[in-house]
Amino acid sequence: MKVMGIETCGTYKKAVKWFRENNIAFETVDLRKHPLSTEEIEKFHQLSGLPIKKFFNTSGKVYRELDLKNKQTLLSDKEIYHLLSTNPMLIKRPLIVDGDYVRTGFQEDEYRAKWL
């Protein structure tokens, strides 16, 4: 399992702490140091079954600066994958990839149901 995010992100830190406290094996990936490719983001989006908007860090500064709340619906999925791959700060954190299971954000109840 991979837990991906930005090392300084509070939500990412919360998820990492949760996995450690529950003795669940995982690998961390810092998206600033190892950004995802467009193809990886597309694959994760498809596996997740989530709407693409769930992959955006909507509370982030970059999201607001780019006015993506208003522009997102004008972009194709391919354009969104490229945007997310070129700016990891736009990706909702953490991004969890466990085989074919992909989720964004920290939802403790969902984590408990899946891994405990």
C-alpha positions, 0 to 999 in steps of 0.5 A: 500500500502507498500513502501519497501526499506532501510531507508538510500536509496535516491531513497526510500526517494524520493518515500516516500516524493512523496507519502506524498506530494500527500497525498497518504496513505502508510506503510513503510517497512525497508527491513533491519529490515523486510527482505522479504521471498523467497516466498514473493519475488517470489509472488511479482515477479510474480505479477509484470510481470517484468523480474527478473533483474528489482528486482536487485539494479544494481548500488549497491555495493553488486551487483558489489561485487558479479559480478551479472551482469555476474552471474545473467543469470546463476542463476535460479529464485529460486536461485535469490529469495533466494539471494534477500531474504538473502540480502535486499541491492540487492533489487531495491528500493523502492519496491512498493506493492499496492494490485496486483500492484508491481513495483520497483524503483521511476518513477514519471510519472508512480506513477502519472498515477497510484495514481493521 
